């Protein structure tokens, strides 16, 4: 069990060597899922009928805080809190306050579907959140309901407006592009972002979890195809900007917005991968597209928890981080059986 004394950095933690994998990549970015639950059922992320984790299997706020503190002490400089939908997790603001106070952390970020953002935007800003990513695959109320199975796009638009009002450093929209569902709308989404000074990234769908709602191969649309659609209205110039994640950015002249493309299939980003993912159950995933992992929940719930053992477990995990993922868009079966909601994006 974690107690309050565990939240203070020790001399051992302060002097920990950087986390470097066997391919020379320094791990400076941790994505932490705080729940597998969500109030939407996006067709590329979940099945319509989901069985969620028992709460006893999900890390507590104290355990999440301790793991975040440990990773920062070991050289991680960016934390992104994800889900499922993180803003439905009880205690989420307390967690953000705990993480936002960590010495050595450069950025505390959040990925959300935006449906509860209007309620929490100010508290998140006050807690130290620097940047927010908001999922938005369409501006059409009807299409939004279809893609999320029952969501209301207006709640997301209200969340975006609230986030802008409180003044986060950057706000980015994330759009998963599907050829026959929303690809024709990507230029409208870019226009929406440009007019509001928002960044936007378009993501090629990843083959995670067994879904029956659509065929992944028939819905696949590459980043280069999306750029061609966008450039009919908004000519793009490549940028060498780096937000610390996998997106490659472009600009449209006269606007501050960055237009990103995350291309796990057509232009993968494995060579520069600097990140690992912690699931809500404490499983440290070393690659989104592989099964290499290490159970940190068992370590942190050991009654005789020793900080050195936790450090050793993390270092041992980084040592098995694979070189790259091997997504195959034409595969009929999911290459990874876990759904995105269990992974944290």
C-alpha positions in Angstrom: 0.0 0.0 0.0 1.3 3.5 -0.9 1.6 6.0 2.0 2.2 9.7 1.9 5.9 9.3 2.7 6.4 7.6 -0.7 5.5 10.7 -2.5 8.7 12.5 -1.6 11.7 12.0 -3.9 14.6 10.1 -2.4 18.3 10.7 -3.1 18.3 7.4 -5.1 15.5 8.7 -7.3 17.0 12.1 -7.8 20.3 10.5 -9.1 18.7 7.9 -11.3 20.3 7.4 -14.8 18.2 8.3 -17.9 16.0 5.5 -19.2 17.6 4.3 -22.5 16.4 1.3 -24.5 18.6 -1.2 -26.3 18.3 0.9 -29.5 19.7 4.0 -27.9 16.3 5.8 -27.6 15.9 7.8 -24.4 12.5 7.4 -22.8 11.3 10.8 -21.8 7.5 10.5 -22.3 5.0 8.4 -20.3 1.3 8.0 -21.2 -0.7 7.0 -18.2 -4.2 5.5 -18.5 -6.3 6.2 -15.4 -9.4 4.2 -16.4 -10.6 1.8 -19.2 -14.1 3.3 -18.9 -15.6 5.8 -21.3 -18.9 7.6 -21.8 -18.7 7.1 -25.6 -18.3 4.0 -27.7 -16.2 5.2 -30.7 -16.4 2.6 -33.5 -12.6 2.4 -33.9 -11.9 2.2 -30.2 -14.4 -0.1 -28.6 -17.0 -2.7 -29.2 -20.6 -1.6 -28.6 -21.0 -3.9 -25.6 -18.0 -3.6 -23.3 -17.0 -5.4 -20.1 -14.9 -3.1 -18.0 -12.3 -3.9 -15.4 -13.2 -4.5 -11.8 -12.3 -1.4 -9.8 -9.9 -3.5 -7.6 -7.7 -4.1 -10.6 -7.4 -0.4 -11.5 -4.5 1.6 -9.9 -5.5 4.0 -7.2 -4.8 7.7 -7.3 -2.0 7.2 -4.8 -0.5 4.4 -6.9 -0.7 6.5 -10.1 0.9 9.4 -8.3 3.8 7.2 -7.1 4.4 5.7 -10.5 4.3 9.1 -12.1 6.8 10.5 -9.5 9.1 7.5 -10.0 9.2 7.9 -13.8 9.9 11.6 -13.5 12.7 10.9 -11.1 14.1 8.5 -13.7 14.2 11.0 -16.5 10.7 11.2 -17.9 9.9 14.9 -18.7 6.4 14.6 -20.2 3.4 12.9 -18.7 0.1 12.5 -20.6 -3.0 11.3 -18.8 -5.4 9.3 -20.8 -8.2 6.7 -20.5 -10.7 5.4 -21.6 -12.0 8.9 -20.7 -9.9 10.3 -17.8 -12.3 13.0 -16.8 -14.8 10.4 -15.6 -12.3 8.9 -13.2 -13.0 9.8 -9.5 -10.1 11.8 -8.1 -8.7 12.9 -11.4 -8.2 16.5 -10.3 -6.3 15.3 -7.2 -4.1 13.2 -9.4 -3.4 16.2 -11.7 -2.5 18.3 -8.7 -0.1 15.6 -7.5 1.6 15.2 -10.8 1.6 18.9 -11.6 3.7 19.5 -8.5 6.5 17.1 -9.5 10.0 18.6 -9.7 11.6 17.9 -13.1 8.4 17.5 -15.1 8.4 19.7 -18.2 4.9 19.0 -19.4 1.7 17.6 -17.9 -0.8 16.9 -20.7 -4.3 15.3 -21.0 -6.1 13.5 -23.7 -9.9 13.6 -23.5 -13.0 13.1 -25.6 -14.1 16.6 -24.3 -17.6 15.6 -23.1 -16.7 16.6 -19.5 -14.1 19.3 -20.3 -16.4 22.3 -19.8 -16.9 21.2 -16.2 -13.2 20.6 -15.4 -11.2 23.0 -17.6 -10.4 25.6 -14.9 -9.5 23.0 -12.3 -7.2 21.2 -14.8 -5.5 24.5 -15.6 -5.1 25.3 -11.9 -3.6 21.8 -11.3 -0.8 22.5 -13.8 -2.0 20.9 -17.0 -0.1 22.5 -19.9 -1.7 21.0 -23.0 -4.9 19.2 -23.9 -5.7 16.9 -26.8 -9.4 16.6 -27.6 -10.8 13.9 -29.8 -13.0 15.3 -32.5 -13.7 13.2 -35.6 -16.5 15.2 -37.1 -18.4 18.5 -36.8 -21.7 16.9 -37.9 -24.1 16.0 -35.0 -25.5 13.1 -37.0 -22.1 11.7 -38.0 -20.8 12.2 -34.4 -23.7 10.1 -33.0 -22.9 7.4 -35.6 -19.1 7.3 -34.9 -19.5 7.4 -31.1 -22.8 5.4 -31.1 -24.7 7.9 -28.9 -22.6 11.0 -28.3 -23.5 14.7 -28.6 -20.9 16.8 -30.5 -22.2 20.0 -28.8 -20.8 18.8 -25.4 -17.4 18.5 -27.0 -17.6 21.9 -28.7 -18.5 23.4 -25.3 -15.5 21.7 -23.8 -13.2 23.1 -26.5 -14.6 26.6 -25.9 -14.1 26.2 -22.1 -10.5 25.0 -22.6 -9.7 28.0 -24.8 -11.2 30.4 -22.3 -8.9 29.2 -19.4 -5.8 29.5 -21.6 -3.9 26.2 -21.9 -0.5 26.5 -23.6 -1.7 24.4 -26.6 -5.0 22.7 -27.4 -5.0 20.1 -30.1 -7.8 18.2 -31.8 -7.3 14.5 -32.7 -9.2 13.0 -35.6 -9.1 9.3 -36.5 -9.7 9.3 -40.2 -11.9 6.6 -41.8 -12.2 6.6 -45.6 -16.0 6.2 -45.9 -17.0 7.8 -42.6 -15.3 11.2 -42.2 -12.3 11.6 -44.6 -14.3 13.9 -46.8 -14.6 16.3 -43.8 -11.0 16.7 -42.9 -10.7 20.0 -44.7 -13.7 21.4 -42.7 -12.0 20.2 -39.5 -8.8 22.0 -40.5 -10.8 25.2 -41.2 -12.4 24.9 -37.7 -9.0 24.5 -36.1 -7.4 27.4 -38.1 -10.3 29.8 -37.2 -9.9 29.1 -33.5 -6.1 28.9 -33.3 -6.1 25.2 -32.4 -3.7 22.5 -33.5 -5.1 19.4 -35.2 -3.7 15.9 -35.9 -5.1 13.2 -38.2 -4.4 9.6 -37.2 -4.4 6.5 -39.3 -6.6 3.9 -37.6 -4.6 1.3 -35.7 -5.5 -2.5 -35.7 -6.1 -2.8 -32.0 -9.0 -4.9 -30.6 -11.6 -7.0 -32.5 -14.2 -4.8 -34.0 -17.2 -5.8 -36.3 -18.6 -2.4 -37.1 -16.3 -1.9 -40.1 -13.5 -3.5 -42.0 -10.2 -1.8 -41.2 -8.7 -2.3 -44.7 -11.7 -0.8 -46.5 -11.7 2.2 -44.2 -8.0 2.9 -44.2 -6.9 6.3 -45.5 -3.3 7.3 -45.5 -1.9 10.6 -44.3 -0.8 11.5 -47.8 -4.3 11.0 -49.1 -5.6 13.2 -46.3 -3.1 15.9 -47.1 -4.3 15.9 -50.7 -7.9 16.5 -49.6 -6.9 19.3 -47.2 -4.7 21.0 -49.8 -7.6 21.6 -52.1 -8.6 24.4 -49.7 -5.5 24.9 -47.5 -2.0 24.6 -49.1 0.4 23.1 -46.5 4.1 23.7 -45.9 6.1 21.0 -43.9 7.4 22.1 -40.5 10.2 20.7 -38.4 8.3 21.4 -35.2 8.2 18.6 -32.6 5.7 18.3 -29.8 7.4 15.3 -28.2 5.1 12.8 -29.8 4.7 10.9 -33.1 3.0 13.6 -35.1 4.7 15.2 -38.1 3.5 18.8 -38.6 2.6 21.1 -41.4 1.5 24.7 -41.5 -1.0 26.8 -43.5 0.4 30.3 -44.2 -0.9 33.1 -42.0 -2.1 30.9 -39.1 -0.6 29.7 -35.9 -2.2 26.3 -36.0 -0.1 23.2 -36.5 -1.6 20.4 -38.7 -0.2 17.1 -37.8 -0.3 13.6 -39.2 0.3 10.4 -37.2 1.1 7.6 -39.6 1.7 4.3 -38.0 1.1 2.5 -41.3 2.3 4.7 -44.1 5.3 6.5 -42.4 6.0 4.9 -39.0 7.7 6.8 -36.3 9.4 3.9 -34.4 13.0 5.1 -35.0 12.4 8.1 -32.8 10.1 6.5 -30.3 10.6 8.1 -26.8 7.5 6.8 -25.0 6.0 4.0 -23.1 2.4 3.5 -21.8 1.1 2.5 -18.4 -2.4 0.9 -18.5 -5.0 1.6 -15.8 -4.0 -1.8 -14.3 -0.4 -0.9 -14.0 0.9 -2.9 -17.0 3.8 -1.0 -18.6 3.4 -1.4 -22.4 6.7 -0.9 -24.3 5.1 -0.5 -27.7 1.6 0.2 -28.8 1.8 -2.3 -31.6 3.5 -5.2 -29.7 2.7 -7.2 -26.5 6.0 -6.5 -24.7 5.1 -5.4 -21.2 5.9 -5.5 -17.5 3.4 -5.7 -14.6 4.2 -2.8 -12.3 1.0 -3.2 -10.2 2.4 -6.3 -8.6 5.6 -4.4 -7.7 3.9 -1.4 -6.3 1.3 -3.4 -4.3 4.0 -5.6 -2.7 3.5 -5.0 1.1 7.3 -4.7 1.3 7.6 -2.2 -1.5 11.2 -1.2 -2.0 11.9 1.8 -4.2 15.0 0.1 -5.6 12.8 -2.8 -6.7 10.5 -0.5 -8.5 13.4 1.2 -10.3 14.8 -2.2 -11.2 11.5 -3.4 -12.6 11.2 -0.2 -14.8 14.8 -0.5 -16.1 14.2 -4.2 -16.9 11.1 -3.3 -18.8 12.8 -0.7 -20.9 15.4 -3.3 -21.8 12.7 -5.3 -23.7 11.2 -2.4 -25.6 11.0 -3.7 -29.2 12.5 -1.9 -32.2 9.3 -1.3 -33.9 5.6 -2.2 -34.5 4.5 -4.3 -37.5 1.0 -3.1 -38.3 -0.6 -4.7 -41.4 -3.6 -2.8 -42.6 -4.7 -5.7 -44.8 -4.9 -8.2 -41.9 -8.4 -9.5 -41.3 -7.8 -10.3 -37.6 -6.7 -7.7 -35.0 -2.9 -7.8 -34.6 -3.3 -6.7 -31.0 -6.3 -8.0 -29.1 -6.5 -5.2 -26.5 -8.8 -2.3 -27.3 -7.5 1.3 -27.4 -9.5 2.1 -24.2 -7.3 -0.3 -22.2 -4.1 1.1 -23.7 -4.4 4.8 -23.2 -3.8 5.8 -26.8 
